[in-house]
Amino acid sequence: MRTGRSHAPNVWRNWAGSAQCVPSRLVRATDEGDIVEAVNQAASRGLTLRAAGTGHSFNPIATTSGVLLDLTGYTGIVALDPETPSVTVRGGTLLKELNWALDKAGLALSNMGTLEDQTIAGAISTGNHGSGLHHRPFSGHVLGLTLVTADGSVRSCGPEENPELFQAAVTSLGALGVISTVTLRCVPKFNLRVTEGSQPLESILEDIEAYAGSAEHATFSLKGWSDNASTLKLEPTDAPVSVDAARRRRANTLGEVRCATAGLVGRIDQRAVQRIMTAQLGGSAGPADYVDVSYNAFTFPQPVKFLSLEYALPLTRATDAVRNVHEDVKRFGLRTPYSITVRFGAGDEYLLSPAQGRTTAYVNITVPRTVGYTELLRVFEAALQEHDGRPHWGKAHTATAESLEDLYPGWKTFQDIRAELDPDNMFTSDYLRRVLGGTRRAH
C-alpha cells in the first residue's frame, strides 16, 4: 500500500475537472489487503473513506477530506470460467482492459456503454448502462461481488449468498463499503453491425417503444436546433469486421473534438455553433454502416472533457419527456454543440438502480465545461424530474434525498442495510449526504 506524501497536499480531481478534493491521506491500493488496511486505519482515526477509480463521474461522489483510496492500481483478472462463462476481476480494472482479456479468451460482455476508460467497480456502483430494450444496466452482468465493509471484513454476496446485501451492494454509490472483486456473466465473443441513419423526431416519438425494440441496441440523438433525429442501431452479425471499422470508430472521437471546438467558438459567437456542427466536412463518408467486434462497436475513445446530465425515466413517459426537453433546449439562450441522446434498457431489481423495477429510457444531455451551460443542465433536469426521472448517480444533478426517497421502492431497505454496515458514516461524502442523507447512528 502506498500513501501520498505528507509534506504536500494531494489534490485529487475527477476526469472532467468538475470536482476536486484534498484528502488527508491518499492511499493507492494494489491488493485486497491494502483495502482492508486502509479501512481499518480510517476507522481507528475516525476518518471518512471514499474509493476512486478514473474519476469519470461528473459530480463529487468520490471526494473526501478523509482517506481517498485510489483503486486504479488494483487491476486484473482473478479467475476466468469458460464453462459458465464468467470472469472475476478486481474492482479497479478498466473496462477496456477487461474487453481485451475476454476477447483473447473468446468471450465478451453482452452490452455496455460508450465509455471504455471506467473501472468495473465504478461502472456498477453508479448505474452505468448501454442501450438495448432487453438488456439491463451494466450491473445486470454481475453474478457476485466481494465488499470490504467498515469493520474491515470482506463479505461475499450474490443472488444465492447474502441476496439482500447483493441487491443493495451492486448499485450502492460506494456507501456500503469498497468493492474488491466482481464476478461478471459473459457470452461468446460476437460482432455487431453498426448502422446510422436519420428520421424525423416525431416519427420516433409516435411509437417510441417500437423504435426501442427495432434493433438489439437502438439509440437516437438530436441537436437542440433540429427536428430530425440521428439514429444508431447495433445488431449481432456473423459478418466479419469491416476493413474501415477502425476509421469509423475514430470518426466518433473526431466528432467529440468537433463538438469541443464548436463550444469554444461559441463563447465568442453563439451563431457559429450550429454552422460548425452542420457543416459538411471534406472526405466525409456519410452515415456509418459497418461491422466491428462488439466492444469496439459499443465504445470509442473520449479524450475531450465535457459535462453530462442524465435521468432514467419509465419508457412510457419518454415521449412527453423528450418533447418537453427538446422544446426547452430550443428556447434556451445558449446552444450546446452536443446532442440530446436517448437510450433504452430493461429494468432490474437492485435497490438504488435508476432502472429498478421498470423498463427505462435514459435521456442525456452533454454540454461544454463553461459556466453558462450549467443553467441549461438545470432547465433540462427540471423537465425530466416532472416525468418520474431518477438521476444517473455518476452524472451532474441536483437531486436530494428528500426528492429521491419516493422514487425508489427499496429506499428504506437500502438505508437499513447501510445503517447496519456503516453505522458511523465512514463511507460518506458531501455528495452522499445530499443524495442519501446520513445513517441513523451517524455522529
C-alpha positions as CSV (number, residue, x, y, z in Angstrom):
1,M,0.0,0.0,0.0
2,R,1.3,3.4,-1.0
3,T,0.3,6.7,0.7
4,G,0.6,10.2,-0.6
5,R,3.5,12.3,0.6
6,S,2.6,14.1,3.9
7,H,4.6,17.3,3.2
8,A,2.5,18.3,0.1
9,P,-1.3,18.3,-0.4
10,N,-2.6,15.5,-2.6
11,V,-5.1,17.3,-4.8
12,W,-7.4,14.8,-6.5
13,R,-9.6,15.9,-9.4
14,N,-12.1,14.0,-11.4
15,W,-11.7,13.5,-15.2
16,A,-13.9,16.4,-16.2
17,G,-12.3,18.8,-13.7
18,S,-15.8,19.5,-12.2
19,A,-14.9,18.1,-8.7
20,Q,-11.8,18.1,-6.6
21,C,-10.6,17.5,-3.0
22,V,-7.6,17.5,-0.8
23,P,-7.8,14.2,1.2
24,S,-5.9,13.9,4.5
25,R,-4.4,10.7,3.1
26,L,-4.2,9.3,-0.4
27,V,-3.8,5.6,-0.5
28,R,-3.1,3.6,-3.6
29,A,-4.2,0.0,-3.3
30,T,-2.6,-2.9,-5.2
31,D,-4.2,-5.8,-3.4
32,E,-7.2,-6.6,-1.2
33,G,-5.0,-6.4,1.9
34,D,-4.3,-2.7,1.1
35,I,-8.0,-2.0,1.0
36,V,-8.6,-3.7,4.3
37,E,-5.7,-1.9,5.9
38,A,-6.9,1.5,4.6
39,V,-10.4,0.9,6.0
40,N,-9.1,-0.2,9.4
41,Q,-6.8,2.8,9.6
42,A,-9.6,5.2,8.7
43,A,-11.8,3.6,11.4
44,S,-9.1,3.9,14.1
45,R,-8.6,7.6,13.2
46,G,-12.3,8.4,12.9
47,L,-11.9,9.4,9.2
48,T,-14.2,9.1,6.3
49,L,-13.0,7.0,3.3
50,R,-14.0,7.1,-0.3
51,A,-12.8,4.9,-3.2
52,A,-11.9,6.4,-6.5
53,G,-11.2,5.0,-9.9
54,T,-10.5,7.0,-13.1
55,G,-12.8,9.8,-11.9
56,H,-15.3,9.6,-14.7
57,S,-18.2,10.7,-12.5
58,F,-19.2,14.3,-13.2
59,N,-20.1,15.0,-9.6
60,P,-18.2,14.9,-6.3
61,I,-19.2,11.3,-5.5
62,A,-15.6,10.3,-4.7
63,T,-14.3,13.5,-3.0
64,T,-13.4,13.5,0.7
65,S,-11.3,15.3,3.3
66,G,-10.5,12.0,4.9
67,V,-8.9,8.9,3.2
68,L,-9.1,8.7,-0.6
69,L,-8.5,5.1,-1.8
70,D,-7.2,5.0,-5.3
71,L,-8.1,1.7,-6.9
72,T,-6.5,2.3,-10.4
73,G,-3.6,0.1,-9.4
74,Y,-5.8,-2.8,-8.2
75,T,-6.5,-4.4,-11.5
76,G,-6.6,-7.7,-13.4
77,I,-8.5,-10.9,-13.7
78,V,-8.7,-13.2,-10.7
79,A,-10.5,-16.1,-12.4
80,L,-12.0,-17.0,-15.8
81,D,-14.6,-19.7,-16.1
82,P,-15.2,-20.6,-19.8
83,E,-18.0,-23.0,-18.9
84,T,-20.4,-20.6,-17.1
85,P,-19.0,-18.5,-18.8
86,S,-17.9,-15.8,-16.3
87,V,-15.0,-13.7,-15.2
88,T,-13.9,-12.4,-11.8
89,V,-12.0,-9.2,-11.8
90,R,-10.5,-6.7,-9.3
91,G,-12.6,-3.6,-8.9
92,G,-10.0,-1.1,-10.3
93,T,-9.8,-3.0,-13.7
94,L,-10.7,-0.8,-16.7
95,L,-13.5,-1.9,-19.0
96,K,-11.1,-1.7,-22.0
97,E,-8.6,-4.0,-20.2
98,L,-11.4,-6.5,-19.4
99,N,-12.6,-6.4,-23.0
100,W,-9.1,-7.2,-24.4
101,A,-8.7,-10.1,-21.9
102,L,-12.1,-11.5,-22.7
103,D,-11.6,-11.2,-26.4
104,K,-8.4,-13.3,-26.2
105,A,-10.5,-16.0,-24.3
106,G,-13.2,-15.9,-27.0
107,L,-15.7,-14.2,-24.7
108,A,-17.4,-10.8,-24.4
109,L,-19.9,-8.7,-22.4
110,S,-23.3,-8.7,-24.0
111,N,-23.8,-4.9,-23.6
112,M,-22.0,-1.8,-22.3
113,G,-21.9,1.9,-22.6
114,T,-19.7,4.1,-24.8
115,L,-17.0,4.8,-22.1
116,E,-14.2,2.3,-22.0
117,D,-11.9,4.0,-19.5
118,Q,-14.1,3.5,-16.5
119,T,-13.4,1.0,-13.7
120,I,-15.6,-2.1,-13.2
121,A,-16.4,-1.0,-9.6
122,G,-17.3,2.5,-10.7
123,A,-19.5,1.3,-13.6
124,I,-21.7,-0.9,-11.4
125,S,-21.7,1.5,-8.4
126,T,-23.2,4.4,-10.3
127,G,-25.7,2.6,-12.6
128,N,-23.7,2.7,-15.9
129,H,-25.6,1.2,-18.9
130,G,-25.6,0.8,-22.6
131,S,-28.7,0.6,-24.8
132,G,-31.0,-2.3,-25.6
133,L,-34.6,-2.9,-24.7
134,H,-33.8,-6.4,-23.5
135,H,-30.6,-5.6,-21.7
136,R,-30.3,-4.5,-18.1
137,P,-27.8,-1.9,-16.9
138,F,-24.1,-2.9,-16.6
139,S,-25.0,-4.3,-13.2
140,G,-27.0,-6.9,-14.9
141,H,-23.8,-8.7,-15.8
142,V,-22.9,-9.1,-12.0
143,L,-23.1,-12.6,-10.6
144,G,-21.4,-11.8,-7.3
145,L,-19.0,-9.4,-5.6
146,T,-16.9,-9.0,-2.5
147,L,-17.2,-5.9,-0.3
148,V,-14.8,-4.6,2.3
149,T,-17.1,-3.1,5.0
150,A,-16.5,-0.6,7.8
151,D,-15.3,-3.2,10.3
152,G,-12.6,-4.4,7.9
153,S,-14.3,-7.6,7.0
154,V,-14.6,-8.9,3.4
155,R,-18.1,-10.0,2.7
156,S,-19.2,-12.0,-0.4
157,C,-22.7,-11.7,-1.8
158,G,-24.7,-12.9,-4.8
159,P,-28.2,-14.0,-5.8
160,E,-27.8,-17.1,-3.6
161,E,-25.3,-15.9,-1.0
162,N,-26.4,-12.9,1.1
163,P,-29.0,-11.9,-1.6
164,E,-30.3,-8.9,0.5
165,L,-26.8,-7.5,0.7
166,F,-26.3,-8.2,-3.0
167,Q,-29.4,-6.2,-4.1
168,A,-28.1,-3.2,-2.1
169,A,-24.4,-3.5,-2.9
170,V,-24.5,-3.8,-6.7
171,T,-25.5,-0.2,-7.2
172,S,-24.5,1.4,-3.9
173,L,-22.6,4.6,-4.7
174,G,-19.8,3.3,-2.5
175,A,-22.0,3.9,0.5
176,L,-21.7,0.3,1.9
177,G,-18.0,-0.3,1.6
178,V,-15.3,-0.8,-1.0
179,I,-16.0,-3.2,-3.8
180,S,-13.0,-5.5,-4.1
181,T,-13.8,-8.1,-6.7
182,V,-16.7,-8.6,-9.1
183,T,-17.8,-11.7,-11.0
184,L,-19.5,-10.9,-14.3
185,R,-21.5,-13.1,-16.7
186,C,-20.0,-13.4,-20.2
187,V,-21.2,-14.5,-23.6
188,P,-19.2,-15.9,-26.6
189,K,-17.5,-13.1,-28.5
190,F,-19.5,-11.6,-31.3
191,N,-19.6,-8.9,-33.9
192,L,-22.1,-6.1,-34.4
193,R,-23.3,-4.3,-37.5
194,V,-23.4,-0.6,-36.8
195,T,-26.0,1.3,-38.9
196,E,-26.5,5.1,-38.7
197,G,-29.5,6.9,-40.1
198,S,-31.8,9.9,-39.8
199,Q,-35.5,10.4,-39.4
200,P,-38.0,13.0,-38.1
201,L,-38.1,13.1,-34.4
202,E,-41.9,12.9,-34.3
203,S,-41.8,9.6,-36.3
204,I,-39.9,8.1,-33.5
205,L,-41.9,9.6,-30.7
206,E,-45.2,8.4,-32.3
207,D,-44.3,4.9,-31.1
208,I,-41.1,5.1,-29.1
209,E,-41.5,1.6,-27.7
210,A,-41.5,0.2,-31.3
211,Y,-38.3,2.2,-32.0
212,A,-36.6,1.0,-28.8
213,G,-37.3,-2.6,-30.0
214,S,-36.3,-2.1,-33.6
215,A,-32.8,-3.3,-33.0
216,E,-30.9,-5.3,-30.4
217,H,-29.3,-2.0,-29.3
218,A,-31.2,1.1,-30.5
219,T,-30.3,4.8,-29.7
220,F,-31.3,8.1,-31.1
221,S,-30.0,11.6,-30.6
222,L,-30.8,15.1,-31.8
223,K,-29.4,18.6,-31.7
224,G,-31.3,21.3,-29.9
225,W,-32.0,23.2,-33.1
226,S,-33.1,20.3,-35.2
227,D,-36.4,18.3,-35.6
228,N,-34.6,15.4,-37.2
229,A,-33.0,12.7,-35.1
230,S,-29.8,10.8,-35.8
231,T,-30.4,7.0,-35.3
232,L,-28.0,4.4,-34.3
233,K,-28.7,0.7,-34.4
234,L,-26.4,-2.2,-33.5
235,E,-27.3,-5.8,-34.5
236,P,-25.3,-9.0,-33.9
237,T,-24.0,-10.5,-37.1
238,D,-21.8,-13.3,-38.4
239,A,-20.2,-11.0,-40.9
240,P,-16.5,-10.3,-40.5
241,V,-15.1,-7.0,-39.2
242,S,-15.2,-4.3,-41.9
243,V,-11.9,-3.0,-43.3
244,D,-12.9,0.6,-42.4
245,A,-14.1,-0.3,-38.9
246,A,-11.2,1.4,-37.1
247,R,-11.6,4.5,-39.2
248,R,-15.3,4.6,-38.4
249,R,-14.6,4.3,-34.7
250,R,-12.0,7.1,-34.9
251,A,-14.7,9.3,-36.6
252,N,-16.7,9.1,-33.4
253,T,-13.8,10.5,-31.4
254,L,-13.3,13.2,-34.0
255,G,-16.9,14.1,-33.7
256,E,-16.3,14.8,-30.0
257,V,-13.4,17.0,-30.9
258,R,-15.6,18.9,-33.3
259,C,-18.1,19.5,-30.5
260,A,-15.4,20.8,-28.3
261,T,-14.2,23.2,-31.0
262,A,-17.7,24.5,-31.6
263,G,-18.1,25.0,-27.8
264,L,-15.0,27.1,-27.7
265,V,-16.0,29.2,-30.7
266,G,-19.5,29.5,-29.2
267,R,-18.1,31.5,-26.3
268,I,-17.5,34.3,-28.8
269,D,-20.2,33.7,-31.4
270,Q,-23.2,31.5,-30.5
271,R,-24.4,31.5,-34.1
272,A,-21.2,29.7,-35.1
273,V,-22.1,26.6,-33.0
274,Q,-24.8,25.5,-35.4
275,R,-22.7,26.4,-38.5
276,I,-19.8,24.3,-37.3
277,M,-21.9,21.3,-36.3
278,T,-23.9,21.2,-39.6
279,A,-21.0,21.9,-42.0
280,Q,-20.2,19.1,-44.4
281,L,-16.6,18.1,-43.9
282,G,-14.3,17.1,-46.7
283,G,-13.8,13.4,-47.0
284,S,-16.9,12.5,-45.0
285,A,-18.1,9.0,-45.9
286,G,-21.7,9.7,-44.8
287,P,-23.7,7.7,-42.3
288,A,-22.0,4.6,-41.0
289,D,-22.8,1.1,-42.0
290,Y,-20.0,-1.3,-40.9
291,V,-19.2,-4.3,-38.8
292,D,-16.9,-4.4,-35.8
293,V,-16.1,-6.6,-32.8
294,S,-18.7,-5.9,-30.2
295,Y,-16.7,-4.0,-27.6
296,N,-15.4,-1.6,-30.3
297,A,-18.9,-1.0,-31.6
298,F,-20.2,-0.2,-28.2
299,T,-17.3,2.2,-27.2
300,F,-15.0,4.8,-28.5
301,P,-12.1,6.9,-27.1
302,Q,-13.4,10.1,-25.5
303,P,-10.4,12.5,-24.9
304,V,-12.4,15.7,-24.8
305,K,-13.7,16.8,-21.4
306,F,-17.3,17.9,-21.0
307,L,-20.2,17.8,-18.6
308,S,-23.2,15.5,-18.7
309,L,-26.5,15.1,-17.0
310,E,-28.9,12.1,-17.4
311,Y,-32.2,10.9,-16.0
312,A,-33.7,7.4,-16.2
313,L,-37.4,7.6,-17.0
314,P,-40.2,5.0,-17.3
315,L,-40.3,4.2,-21.0
316,T,-44.0,5.1,-21.0
317,R,-43.1,8.7,-20.0
318,A,-40.3,9.1,-22.6
319,T,-42.3,10.6,-25.5
320,D,-43.7,13.5,-23.5
321,A,-40.3,14.0,-21.7
322,V,-38.3,14.2,-24.9
323,R,-40.7,16.6,-26.5
324,N,-40.5,18.8,-23.4
325,V,-36.8,18.9,-23.1
326,H,-36.3,19.4,-26.8
327,E,-38.5,22.5,-26.7
328,D,-36.7,23.7,-23.6
329,V,-33.3,23.4,-25.2
330,K,-34.6,25.1,-28.3
331,R,-35.7,28.1,-26.3
332,F,-32.6,28.3,-24.2
333,G,-30.2,31.2,-25.0
334,L,-27.1,29.0,-25.5
335,R,-26.8,26.2,-28.0
336,T,-24.8,23.2,-27.0
337,P,-22.9,21.5,-29.8
338,Y,-23.6,18.1,-28.2
339,S,-26.7,16.1,-28.7
340,I,-29.7,15.1,-26.5
341,T,-29.3,11.3,-26.5
342,V,-31.9,8.7,-25.7
343,R,-31.1,5.1,-24.9
344,F,-33.2,2.2,-23.7
345,G,-32.9,-0.7,-21.2
346,A,-34.7,-3.4,-19.3
347,G,-35.4,-2.9,-15.6
348,D,-33.6,-4.7,-12.8
349,E,-34.1,-5.4,-9.1
350,Y,-31.2,-3.6,-7.4
351,L,-32.4,-1.2,-4.7
352,L,-30.8,2.0,-5.9
353,S,-30.5,1.2,-9.6
354,P,-32.0,4.0,-11.7
355,A,-33.7,1.2,-13.7
356,Q,-35.1,-0.5,-10.7
357,G,-38.5,-2.1,-11.4
358,R,-39.2,-0.5,-14.8
359,T,-38.4,-0.6,-18.5
360,T,-36.3,2.5,-18.9
361,A,-35.5,5.3,-21.3
362,Y,-32.3,7.1,-20.4
363,V,-32.3,10.8,-21.5
364,N,-28.9,12.5,-21.6
365,I,-27.6,15.9,-22.4
366,T,-24.0,16.9,-22.7
367,V,-22.6,20.5,-22.6
368,P,-19.2,22.2,-22.8
369,R,-17.5,22.9,-19.5
370,T,-18.4,26.6,-19.3
371,V,-20.4,28.4,-16.6
372,G,-23.2,29.4,-18.9
373,Y,-24.2,25.9,-19.8
374,T,-24.8,24.8,-16.2
375,E,-28.1,26.6,-16.3
376,L,-29.1,24.6,-19.4
377,L,-28.4,21.4,-17.3
378,R,-30.8,22.7,-14.6
379,V,-33.5,23.5,-17.2
380,F,-33.1,20.1,-18.7
381,E,-33.1,18.4,-15.3
382,A,-36.3,20.1,-14.2
383,A,-38.2,18.9,-17.2
384,L,-37.1,15.3,-16.6
385,Q,-37.9,15.4,-12.9
386,E,-41.5,16.0,-13.9
387,H,-41.7,12.6,-15.6
388,D,-40.6,10.4,-12.6
389,G,-37.0,10.7,-13.6
390,R,-34.2,9.2,-11.5
391,P,-30.7,10.8,-11.8
392,H,-27.7,8.9,-13.1
393,W,-25.7,8.6,-9.9
394,G,-22.4,9.5,-11.6
395,K,-23.5,12.5,-13.6
396,A,-24.3,16.1,-12.8
397,H,-27.6,16.6,-11.0
398,T,-29.1,18.5,-8.1
399,A,-31.4,15.8,-6.6
400,T,-31.6,15.4,-2.8
401,A,-32.6,12.5,-0.5
402,E,-35.9,14.2,0.1
403,S,-36.7,14.3,-3.6
404,L,-35.4,10.8,-4.3
405,E,-36.9,8.7,-1.4
406,D,-40.3,8.2,-3.0
407,L,-38.8,7.2,-6.4
408,Y,-37.2,4.0,-5.1
409,P,-39.4,1.3,-3.5
410,G,-36.3,-0.2,-1.9
411,W,-35.1,3.1,-0.4
412,K,-35.8,2.1,3.3
413,T,-34.3,-1.4,2.8
414,F,-31.1,0.1,1.5
415,Q,-30.9,2.6,4.3
416,D,-31.4,-0.2,6.9
417,I,-28.6,-2.2,5.3
418,R,-26.4,0.9,5.2
419,A,-27.1,1.7,8.9
420,E,-26.1,-1.9,9.8
421,L,-22.9,-2.0,7.7
422,D,-21.7,1.6,8.2
423,P,-23.3,3.0,11.4
424,D,-20.7,5.7,11.9
425,N,-20.8,7.0,8.3
426,M,-17.2,6.1,7.3
427,F,-18.2,5.8,3.7
428,T,-19.9,9.1,3.4
429,S,-19.2,12.3,1.5
430,D,-20.8,15.7,0.9
431,Y,-22.4,14.2,-2.2
432,L,-23.8,11.1,-0.3
433,R,-25.1,13.3,2.5
434,R,-27.1,15.2,-0.1
435,V,-28.5,12.3,-2.1
436,L,-28.7,9.6,0.7
437,G,-28.7,11.5,4.0
438,G,-26.8,10.2,7.0
439,T,-27.2,6.8,8.7
440,R,-29.2,6.7,11.9
441,R,-26.2,6.3,14.2
442,A,-24.1,9.0,12.5
443,H,-22.2,11.3,14.8
